[in-house]
Amino acid sequence: MPAIPTPRHTEGHVTYLTEDGTLLTGDSPGWDPCRHDLSAEPSVCWYSGPTQVRSLQRLDSFDFTRVVPTHGTVGPTLEPGDVRRRLQTPVAPL
């Protein structure tokens, strides 16, 4: 299972991508059950806001269909194109 360096929550944060396309994210991005969309909260970014944006943008180059955060709601399985589109949503306000 590849570890993807994605500093955001902390400087050494990594994200894991499983063979079935599940992204194990820690805290960011997560799944917002109220908005039914990916989310990234500046309040849990203790390292660097600009680095968090770059890390989220880096995830766009990976094929994943589901987000499983360490904390919070597990996201539904989505189409890869839908995930890429939704990944832009949490990046924009950061």
C-alpha positions in Angstrom: 0.0 0.0 0.0 1.7 3.2 -1.1 2.2 6.0 1.4 1.6 9.4 -0.2 3.4 12.3 1.6 0.7 14.8 2.3 1.8 17.3 5.0 -1.2 19.2 6.2 -2.5 18.1 9.6 1.1 17.7 10.6 4.4 18.1 8.8 4.9 14.3 8.6 1.3 13.4 7.6 0.9 10.7 5.0 -2.2 9.3 3.2 -2.5 5.7 2.2 -4.1 4.4 -1.0 -5.4 0.8 -0.9 -5.7 -1.5 -4.0 -9.4 -1.1 -4.1 -9.1 2.7 -4.5 -9.8 3.7 -0.9 -7.9 6.7 0.4 -7.0 6.5 4.1 -6.7 10.2 4.9 -6.4 10.9 8.6 -8.3 14.2 8.9 -8.1 15.8 5.5 -9.8 15.4 3.2 -12.7 14.0 5.2 -16.3 13.5 4.3 -18.9 16.0 5.4 -22.2 14.0 5.9 -24.3 17.2 6.0 -23.0 18.6 2.6 -22.5 15.1 1.1 -19.1 16.2 -0.1 -15.4 16.1 0.6 -14.2 18.6 3.3 -10.9 20.0 4.5 -11.0 22.2 7.6 -8.3 24.8 8.3 -8.9 24.3 12.0 -7.3 20.8 11.9 -4.3 22.0 9.8 -1.7 22.6 12.4 1.3 22.6 10.0 0.8 25.0 7.1 -2.3 26.2 5.2 -0.5 26.6 1.8 1.1 23.2 2.3 -2.3 21.7 3.0 -3.6 23.1 -0.3 -0.6 21.6 -2.2 -1.1 18.3 -0.5 -4.8 18.2 -1.5 -3.9 19.2 -5.1 -1.4 16.3 -5.1 -4.1 13.8 -4.4 -5.8 14.7 -7.7 -3.1 12.7 -9.5 -4.2 9.4 -7.8 -7.2 7.2 -8.7 -9.3 6.8 -5.7 -13.0 6.4 -5.3 -13.6 6.5 -1.5 -12.3 8.5 1.4 -11.9 7.0 4.8 -10.8 9.5 7.4 -9.4 8.5 10.8 -12.0 10.6 12.5 -15.5 11.3 11.2 -17.8 9.8 8.6 -16.6 7.3 5.9 -17.4 8.6 2.5 -19.5 6.7 -0.1 -17.9 5.0 -3.1 -17.8 7.5 -6.0 -16.7 7.5 -9.6 -13.1 8.6 -10.1 -14.1 11.7 -12.1 -16.6 12.7 -9.4 -13.9 12.4 -6.7 -11.6 14.7 -8.7 -14.3 17.3 -9.1 -15.2 17.1 -5.5 -11.5 17.4 -4.5 -11.6 20.9 -5.8 -14.4 21.9 -3.4 -12.4 21.8 -0.2 -9.3 23.4 -1.8 -11.0 26.5 -3.0 -11.8 28.1 0.4 -8.4 27.3 1.9 
